[in-house]
Amino acid sequence: MSQPFSQNRIDKKSFRIVFRYILKVIPRRHKLVIVGKRKILYQLLFHSKYDISTVERDNDNDTDRRSSRVPSSRISRLFHYGSLAANIGLNVAAQSLSQAARGQSPSLKSLILSDSNIERITRKFSQMRGAALKIGQMMSFQDEKVLPRELYETLSRVQNNAHYMPVRQLEKLMKAELGETWESKFKSFNKIPIAAASIGQVHSAVLNSGEKVVVKVQYPGVRDSIDSDLSNLLMLLTASRLLPKGLFLDETVANARKELKEECDYIREADALRKFKDLLKDDPVFEVPHVFLDLTTPNILTMSMMEGIEIMKLPKSLLTQDTKNFISENIMRLCLEEIASFGYMQTDPNWANFLYNPKSNKIELLDFGASRSFPEGFITDYRKLLTYATLRDRSKVRELSEVLGYLNGLESQAMIDAHVDSVMTLGEPFAGDDPSIPFDFQNQTVSDRIRDNIGLMLNERLCPPPEETYSLHRKFSGIFLLCARMGASVHCAKLFKKYFYLVD
């Protein structure tokens, strides 16, 4: 059962210690904001009467999933972030004193990323959902060369670890969206979700017609809290100094803000889903769900249930090498077509968005909230960039990198070389004189060689990459990792020549 979150209340002396510590480590530009909110923060941490945890376990079928009420008001969400910062600060202060007494001099990074603090961050992000969990999911597709190892592991843990709403909160939301008699619109509706993610959870249901559907329900308050959540997260991440400057955190968060607001509009996602259904209507491999518009609102999305299995959960009896190659090659094909042919891409690389149906031998696609278009000029220049990389033309790669905005022409030679080397390496899977020979992802070294340049580029980069890159490269990275995890052989050169190749 739920328990009050009383362990988060701290005394006045501890608060003063934490507050002085926060002021000491945060950048100067944030100090006035913190000082101005000192009284509010103290009231929340010391005198709060809110029961902010209400974490319950779902004991059905001996599962270990957790249910917790989604903090929906701005003040309750501020409380959560404030309590997280305070508890981490207290732990840092205590560990610092303890280790100093033993003659040790721990770094701030090691104190913040202690095992107990990692557990706090994971638990809080999973409970908060929304921007907190979304940032964790987006950054978990980075690499250990980009993020501290402990932070990388933390973000990986929260990727599919969201709590789900208690039934009472779910019922209140459904009544607000579909009316007091919402249950009469379904023959049956499972109130325990089959999945819970960053901005919503998914329920299985059966329509009165007998058709099986899934109902995607957005967490209350997520859309309205995006700006404040991201501002709080930006302050915490900046104060902790855990991330390298080359990540351009301000731009990364600004991109996340835009994507989150778009993903929180389920009418927009329904439109994207219908667009993909039209684009792929004649495709022999891919299947897209049908949207039920009469049961869809800005906060609820109802679509036909797919019968396939998540590709990473396929039993070994079905996952033959031929099947691995089939799945990987077609997902790579779709990725190239989305950019070059459609100019419209579903940019979420989560592997759970791809199901394989062994009965129909088709790949079923899910989750179109992160779908977006790309400017025609960007697509043209990006296609040329990768094409010249496959042709081993370093001068054209550098020229197009400046045109696209990856370089500004003022970088050190070491930075320019590292960037061009990485683009040339990225083009290797798509190069080759004989397109009939597949690229072996099982034994590839492309990822390792690109990773070797990341440290230098993070330290030497002078400008953030173009806005389109954040979502595009996240998808590309996810597909490369998928093919590598599958140990697949893919005819990348053949696919590239057919769908992507473009020169002046």
Beta strands, then each sheet from edge to edge (+ up, - down):
strand 1: 55-57
strand 2: 66-68
strand 3: 186-189
strand 4: 195-196
strand 5: 200-207
strand 6: 212-218
strand 7: 286-287
strand 8: 300-304
strand 9: 309-310
strand 10: 344-346
strand 11: 354-357
strand 12: 362-365
strand 13: 371-373
strand 14: 439-440
strand 15: 489-490
sheet 1: 1+ 2-
sheet 2: 3+ 5- 4+
sheet 3: 3+ 5- 6+ 8-
sheet 4: 7+ 12+ 11- 9+
sheet 5: 10+ 13-
sheet 6: 14+ 15-
end
